[in-house]
Amino acid sequence: MFIACYLFFIDLRMTEMEKLFRNPGNQSVTVESKKTWHKKQILKALYFGNAMPNSNLSKILDLSTPKINSLLQELIEEGLVEDLGRGDSSGGRRPNLYGLVADGFYVTGISISVNQTVISVFNSKNEEVSGPHYFPIKIQPDISVFQKVKTELEKVIAESKIPEDKILVTGIELPGLINLKKGTNKTYFPEEENLFEKLQEIFGTRVFFNHDAKIRTFAEQHFGLAQGRKHVLMLQADWGLGLGIISNGKPYSGKSGYSGEFGHLPIVDNGVLCNCGKNGCLETAVSAIGIARMAKEGIAKGSPSLITDLVNGDLNKIDISIITKAANLGDQFAISLFASAGQWLGRGIAFLIQIFNPELVIIGGSVAQANQFILNPVLQSVHTFCNPEISKDTEIRFSELGDKAATLGIAAYALEKLSMIK
């Protein structure tokens, strides 16, 4: 079964058969290659769309129903697809539903941030079968960080009793300026010209990575609030502030992949120095790190707050989760911090609405966990700074995926990228 999986999703090593697939002079191999490509698209459609009848697959792949039936039968014989029996019908004979076999293959989703690393493993039905697992491994400008993550991944796989040879692909979510065409992360690994190859050597599978805000946007588009929407902005308000863009139903990354550095617009009046070197970046006022910094400064200057008790007087322990807990307990100082962050975030969103005219703005990340304290200030700022004729067409909502958006998104993203390889 696993050999069949590799034929569909392509092994790291180019086999003799794969070389033949790329030989345009051999017509029979070209036909076989096309069949393999169609099978990959069926598996992709079932992964993202769950079980469906052959008629749906026929429309998605633009193939005849008999052709789809033939491909499905082969996939069933190879142990990757199963016939789930009759489904619902709007009239006439009820169609058979087809879905992926749960243990046909597995995909790993890894999120590495400035705070921690999170690892999850998903089966071929896109179900999280192991995780999320949290590790105190932080992103650092040293490629050895990936070896540390690989070591923890091996433990997770072993403890979960998942056959390692069924791990099809690994997805890694990263912060930083990422150029996918060149395979670079200029922020953390500026000397690495093709990070994809290095990561494949380390993890032993194909590896795909992308920027954290773009991955959360991918997750929202396929599994969250952005499903079926064409013009969406996703704001990832976490340790930093990133922006993901969906334009006309497609993700937008810009020429070099650097689009979405929204947090580094210097628009905060009398703002502090940002780690990017500019003063007053929006990120300094609305990110989890920025809000924690303001909490520490305020308490150090004498502001009374439950936060002090929650950290037993150790201000170094203050983080966004502590501040959110205090706000939920009615602490006015904590609530005021979120109100201020919401006002600045709303001002930034107002600018985005006037530039992009989106139908939906999604706010996610750890800061969004305090949505009840942020929403009204955000809306007030949008009403203040945005043309009402434009803003009335935009819905502002908080992500419902929560923390799982990271590993769920990067695992699915990696599988999609793998399915696109011919």
MIZADO-723871 format. One line per 10 residues: for each residue y, z, x of C-alpha. Coordinates in Angstrom, 2 decimals. Example, Ala and Ser with C-alpha at 12.3 -4.5 7.8 and 13.67 -1.06 7.14 Angstrom:
2
-4.50/7.80/12.30 ~ -1.06/7.14/13.67
END
This chain:
422
0.00/0.00/0.00 ~ 2.41/0.89/2.77 ~ 1.75/-2.43/4.55 ~ 2.69/-4.17/1.34 ~ 5.85/-2.07/1.17 ~ 6.86/-3.23/4.63 ~ 6.31/-6.84/3.68 ~ 8.82/-6.39/0.90 ~ 11.39/-4.29/2.69 ~ 10.87/-5.59/6.26
9.69/-3.47/9.15 ~ 11.85/-2.59/12.16 ~ 9.64/-4.81/14.24 ~ 9.64/-8.54/13.53 ~ 6.00/-9.37/12.87 ~ 4.50/-12.79/13.40 ~ 4.53/-13.31/9.66 ~ 8.24/-12.50/9.49 ~ 8.90/-15.05/12.21 ~ 7.11/-17.62/10.09
9.21/-16.61/7.10 ~ 12.27/-17.70/9.05 ~ 10.80/-21.06/10.02 ~ 12.39/-23.60/7.64 ~ 9.93/-26.25/8.80 ~ 6.98/-24.57/7.13 ~ 7.31/-25.20/3.39 ~ 4.44/-22.93/2.36 ~ 5.95/-20.03/4.29 ~ 9.33/-20.73/2.68
7.71/-20.39/-0.74 ~ 6.00/-17.16/0.30 ~ 9.28/-15.83/1.66 ~ 11.00/-16.58/-1.62 ~ 8.26/-14.72/-3.48 ~ 8.70/-11.72/-1.18 ~ 12.45/-11.80/-1.82 ~ 11.87/-11.85/-5.59 ~ 9.50/-8.90/-5.34 ~ 12.11/-6.94/-3.43
14.63/-7.63/-6.17 ~ 12.19/-6.42/-8.82 ~ 11.65/-3.18/-6.92 ~ 15.41/-2.77/-6.51 ~ 16.03/-3.40/-10.22 ~ 13.41/-0.83/-11.22 ~ 14.76/1.72/-8.73 ~ 18.32/1.52/-10.06 ~ 17.54/0.66/-13.67 ~ 14.41/2.71/-14.30
11.56/1.30/-16.39 ~ 12.24/-1.93/-18.27 ~ 10.41/-4.83/-19.95 ~ 9.73/-8.12/-18.20 ~ 12.41/-9.82/-20.32 ~ 15.09/-7.64/-18.72 ~ 13.80/-8.42/-15.25 ~ 13.78/-12.11/-16.15 ~ 17.49/-11.95/-16.97 ~ 18.39/-9.90/-13.88
16.55/-12.19/-11.45 ~ 17.19/-15.39/-13.44 ~ 13.48/-16.25/-13.37 ~ 11.15/-17.37/-16.13 ~ 9.10/-14.76/-17.96 ~ 5.78/-16.22/-16.71 ~ 7.07/-16.04/-13.13 ~ 8.13/-12.41/-13.61 ~ 4.74/-11.59/-15.13 ~ 2.98/-13.09/-12.13
5.12/-11.12/-9.67 ~ 4.65/-7.90/-11.66 ~ 0.91/-8.34/-11.65 ~ 0.89/-8.69/-7.85 ~ 3.09/-5.59/-7.49 ~ 0.73/-3.66/-9.76 ~ -2.26/-4.71/-7.66 ~ -0.38/-3.61/-4.53 ~ 0.19/-0.15/-6.00 ~ 3.99/-0.32/-6.22
4.55/-0.97/-9.93 ~ 2.77/0.38/-13.00 ~ 2.52/-0.72/-16.61 ~ 3.91/2.17/-18.69 ~ 2.77/0.82/-22.05 ~ 4.81/-0.17/-25.06 ~ 8.51/0.53/-25.28 ~ 10.95/0.53/-28.20 ~ 11.70/-2.69/-30.04 ~ 14.71/-3.86/-32.04
12.37/-6.09/-34.02 ~ 9.07/-7.80/-33.49 ~ 6.36/-6.82/-31.06 ~ 7.19/-3.88/-28.80 ~ 7.43/-5.00/-25.13 ~ 5.54/-3.44/-22.26 ~ 7.64/-1.34/-19.90 ~ 7.23/-1.54/-16.13 ~ 8.26/1.09/-13.62 ~ 7.74/2.06/-10.01
4.78/4.16/-8.90 ~ 6.24/7.53/-7.95 ~ 4.62/7.81/-4.53 ~ 4.87/4.15/-3.59 ~ 7.53/4.92/-0.99 ~ 10.19/7.51/-0.15 ~ 13.84/7.33/0.89 ~ 15.73/10.02/2.83 ~ 19.35/10.82/2.15 ~ 21.33/12.70/4.79
24.94/13.90/4.63 ~ 26.57/15.07/7.87 ~ 30.05/16.59/7.55 ~ 32.41/18.84/9.46 ~ 30.77/21.84/7.77 ~ 27.04/21.19/7.55 ~ 24.18/18.74/7.16 ~ 22.32/18.23/3.90 ~ 18.93/16.50/3.68 ~ 17.08/15.31/0.57
14.04/13.10/0.08 ~ 13.71/10.84/-2.96 ~ 10.60/9.10/-4.24 ~ 10.45/5.50/-5.42 ~ 11.56/6.58/-8.89 ~ 14.77/7.94/-7.36 ~ 13.66/11.50/-8.06 ~ 14.60/14.20/-5.56 ~ 11.21/15.49/-4.45 ~ 12.47/17.65/-1.59
15.85/19.27/-1.20 ~ 18.67/19.62/-0.98 ~ 18.10/21.36/2.35 ~ 21.16/22.76/4.17 ~ 21.50/23.07/7.93 ~ 24.37/24.38/10.11 ~ 24.65/21.08/11.98 ~ 28.21/19.78/12.05 ~ 29.44/16.33/12.97 ~ 30.49/16.14/16.61
31.50/13.37/19.03 ~ 28.06/13.32/20.63 ~ 25.24/11.10/19.44 ~ 22.78/13.91/20.20 ~ 23.77/15.38/16.83 ~ 21.45/12.82/15.22 ~ 18.49/14.03/17.25 ~ 19.12/17.52/15.91 ~ 19.18/16.16/12.39 ~ 15.98/14.17/13.01
14.23/17.35/14.15 ~ 15.15/19.08/10.89 ~ 14.15/16.03/8.88 ~ 10.69/16.06/10.46 ~ 10.29/19.69/9.41 ~ 11.38/18.88/5.86 ~ 8.90/16.00/5.61 ~ 6.05/18.08/7.05 ~ 6.72/21.09/4.82 ~ 7.03/18.84/1.77
3.70/17.17/2.64 ~ 5.23/13.72/2.29 ~ 3.35/11.03/4.25 ~ 5.72/10.15/7.09 ~ 4.56/6.54/7.13 ~ 5.82/6.16/3.57 ~ 9.42/6.93/4.53 ~ 10.89/3.49/3.98 ~ 14.52/3.89/5.01 ~ 17.04/6.56/6.01
20.60/6.74/4.73 ~ 23.27/8.79/6.52 ~ 26.66/9.68/5.06 ~ 29.33/10.26/7.72 ~ 33.03/11.00/8.00 ~ 35.29/8.92/10.22 ~ 36.60/5.38/10.58 ~ 33.52/3.24/10.04 ~ 33.31/-0.50/10.66 ~ 30.01/-1.65/9.16
30.22/-5.18/10.54 ~ 30.31/-3.83/14.08 ~ 28.22/-0.75/13.34 ~ 30.82/1.62/14.73 ~ 32.35/4.99/13.92 ~ 35.61/4.99/15.84 ~ 36.42/8.60/15.03 ~ 33.31/10.33/16.34 ~ 31.42/7.75/18.42 ~ 34.07/5.36/19.77
31.91/4.24/22.69 ~ 28.93/3.24/20.57 ~ 29.16/-0.47/19.75 ~ 26.06/-0.73/17.55 ~ 25.24/2.61/16.09 ~ 22.63/1.11/13.75 ~ 20.28/0.31/16.63 ~ 20.66/3.75/18.23 ~ 19.94/5.49/14.93 ~ 16.87/3.35/14.28
15.52/4.37/17.67 ~ 16.09/8.04/16.87 ~ 14.76/8.10/13.30 ~ 12.00/5.52/13.63 ~ 13.00/3.74/10.42 ~ 15.76/1.41/9.43 ~ 18.96/3.42/9.09 ~ 22.08/2.58/7.11 ~ 25.24/4.67/7.18 ~ 28.64/4.60/5.55
31.76/6.66/4.97 ~ 31.42/9.72/2.73 ~ 34.06/8.72/0.15 ~ 32.57/5.24/-0.19 ~ 29.09/6.70/-0.68 ~ 30.29/9.07/-3.40 ~ 31.91/6.05/-5.07 ~ 28.60/4.18/-4.83 ~ 26.86/7.15/-6.48 ~ 29.39/7.22/-9.31
29.05/3.47/-9.85 ~ 25.27/3.58/-10.20 ~ 24.55/7.07/-11.54 ~ 27.84/8.63/-12.64 ~ 31.06/8.12/-14.54 ~ 31.80/4.69/-13.07 ~ 28.71/3.03/-14.56 ~ 29.77/-0.12/-16.37 ~ 33.40/0.23/-15.24 ~ 35.20/-2.49/-13.27
38.35/-0.83/-11.91 ~ 37.76/2.69/-10.62 ~ 39.20/4.97/-7.94 ~ 37.10/7.84/-6.62 ~ 38.92/10.68/-4.86 ~ 36.69/12.81/-2.67 ~ 38.57/16.10/-2.33 ~ 36.39/18.07/0.02 ~ 37.02/19.24/3.58 ~ 39.27/16.16/3.73
40.59/13.70/1.17 ~ 39.05/10.24/0.95 ~ 39.33/7.37/-1.47 ~ 36.70/4.96/-2.74 ~ 37.74/1.78/-4.55 ~ 35.89/-0.31/-7.11 ~ 37.75/-3.53/-7.86 ~ 36.48/-5.95/-10.49 ~ 33.14/-4.17/-10.45 ~ 32.66/-4.41/-6.69
33.29/-1.89/-3.89 ~ 36.33/-2.65/-1.77 ~ 36.34/-1.72/1.92 ~ 39.12/-3.81/3.43 ~ 39.01/-6.13/6.44 ~ 37.52/-3.63/8.90 ~ 36.02/-1.15/6.45 ~ 38.84/1.34/6.88 ~ 40.21/1.28/3.34 ~ 40.59/4.57/1.55
42.31/6.73/4.17 ~ 44.39/8.09/1.34 ~ 44.49/11.65/2.64 ~ 46.52/10.63/5.66 ~ 49.58/9.43/3.77 ~ 52.44/11.72/4.90 ~ 54.01/12.52/1.54 ~ 54.12/16.35/1.50 ~ 57.64/17.73/1.88 ~ 58.04/19.93/4.97
54.31/19.57/5.53 ~ 52.26/21.00/8.37 ~ 50.75/19.04/11.24 ~ 47.59/17.15/10.24 ~ 44.67/16.68/12.61 ~ 45.50/12.96/12.64 ~ 48.79/13.75/14.41 ~ 51.21/13.23/11.51 ~ 53.11/15.88/9.59 ~ 52.75/16.33/5.86
49.61/14.32/5.18 ~ 48.40/14.74/1.59 ~ 45.10/16.05/2.93 ~ 46.85/19.16/4.32 ~ 47.85/20.20/0.79 ~ 44.83/19.28/-1.34 ~ 41.70/19.46/0.82 ~ 39.32/22.42/0.95 ~ 40.42/23.13/4.50 ~ 44.07/22.89/3.54
43.72/25.22/0.56 ~ 41.79/27.74/2.67 ~ 44.52/27.60/5.31 ~ 47.20/28.32/2.71 ~ 45.15/31.20/1.33 ~ 44.88/32.80/4.76 ~ 48.58/32.34/5.43 ~ 49.60/33.78/2.07 ~ 47.38/36.84/2.33 ~ 48.49/37.43/5.93
52.07/37.49/4.66 ~ 51.23/40.10/2.03 ~ 50.20/38.20/-1.11 ~ 47.86/40.46/-3.11 ~ 44.59/38.78/-4.03 ~ 40.97/39.44/-4.94 ~ 40.14/37.08/-2.11 ~ 40.74/39.92/0.34 ~ 38.05/42.04/-1.32 ~ 35.63/39.13/-1.61
35.70/38.64/2.17 ~ 35.87/42.37/2.96 ~ 39.21/41.90/4.67 ~ 37.94/39.24/7.10 ~ 40.31/36.33/6.51 ~ 38.20/34.06/8.71 ~ 35.55/34.07/5.97 ~ 37.88/32.50/3.41 ~ 36.71/29.10/2.23 ~ 37.02/27.00/-0.91
34.05/28.67/-2.62 ~ 35.62/32.13/-2.20 ~ 38.97/30.91/-3.53 ~ 37.27/29.25/-6.51 ~ 35.36/32.46/-7.26 ~ 38.58/34.47/-7.15 ~ 40.33/32.02/-9.46 ~ 37.44/32.23/-11.95 ~ 37.89/36.01/-11.89 ~ 41.52/35.55/-12.93
43.17/36.00/-9.52 ~ 46.69/34.61/-9.90 ~ 47.18/33.90/-6.21 ~ 44.03/31.78/-6.10 ~ 45.01/30.00/-9.31 ~ 48.45/29.26/-7.85 ~ 46.84/27.65/-4.80 ~ 44.89/25.25/-6.99 ~ 47.95/24.58/-9.15 ~ 49.91/23.58/-6.04
47.06/21.40/-4.81 ~ 46.82/19.79/-8.24 ~ 50.52/18.98/-8.27 ~ 50.34/17.22/-4.91 ~ 47.10/15.48/-5.80 ~ 48.64/14.27/-9.05 ~ 51.62/12.89/-7.18 ~ 49.30/10.93/-4.93 ~ 47.27/9.71/-7.90 ~ 50.47/8.52/-9.57
51.13/6.25/-6.60 ~ 47.57/4.94/-6.73 ~ 47.77/4.23/-10.45 ~ 50.93/2.17/-10.00 ~ 49.34/0.20/-7.15 ~ 45.84/-0.36/-8.56 ~ 46.21/0.07/-12.34 ~ 42.67/1.53/-12.59 ~ 40.86/2.25/-15.83 ~ 39.39/5.44/-14.39
40.17/7.91/-11.61 ~ 37.33/10.25/-10.66 ~ 37.96/13.44/-8.69 ~ 34.96/14.85/-6.83 ~ 34.16/17.15/-3.94 ~ 34.22/20.92/-3.54 ~ 37.86/21.17/-4.64 ~ 36.88/19.59/-7.97 ~ 34.73/22.66/-8.72 ~ 38.03/24.33/-9.67
38.83/21.54/-12.12 ~ 40.04/23.88/-14.89 ~ 42.87/25.02/-12.62 ~ 43.67/21.58/-11.22 ~ 43.59/19.22/-14.18 ~ 46.84/20.18/-15.93 ~ 48.93/20.17/-12.73 ~ 47.43/16.76/-11.87 ~ 48.33/15.35/-15.28 ~ 51.83/16.82/-15.14
52.50/15.18/-11.78 ~ 51.10/11.85/-12.98 ~ 53.42/11.99/-16.00 ~ 56.36/12.87/-13.74 ~ 55.86/10.27/-11.01 ~ 54.07/7.38/-12.73 ~ 55.32/4.71/-15.10 ~ 53.92/5.81/-18.50 ~ 53.15/2.22/-19.51 ~ 50.75/2.04/-16.57
49.35/5.57/-16.57 ~ 48.43/5.47/-20.28 ~ 45.70/2.97/-19.42 ~ 44.08/5.32/-16.89 ~ 41.56/8.04/-17.61 ~ 41.32/10.94/-15.14 ~ 38.01/12.80/-14.99 ~ 36.10/15.11/-12.66 ~ 32.76/14.01/-11.26 ~ 29.67/15.23/-13.07
27.32/14.51/-10.15 ~ 28.51/17.49/-8.13 ~ 27.02/18.12/-4.69 ~ 24.06/15.81/-5.27 ~ 26.35/12.76/-5.12 ~ 26.10/12.78/-1.33 ~ 22.35/12.52/-0.70 ~ 21.66/10.70/-3.98 ~ 24.30/8.12/-3.14 ~ 23.39/7.52/0.50
19.64/7.26/-0.23 ~ 20.22/4.67/-2.95 ~ 22.77/2.86/-0.81 ~ 20.29/2.61/2.07 ~ 17.61/1.21/-0.22 ~ 20.01/-1.37/-1.63 ~ 21.06/-2.48/1.86 ~ 17.41/-2.76/2.87 ~ 16.62/-4.89/-0.19 ~ 19.38/-7.34/0.80
17.73/-8.26/4.10 ~ 16.03/-11.64/3.91
END
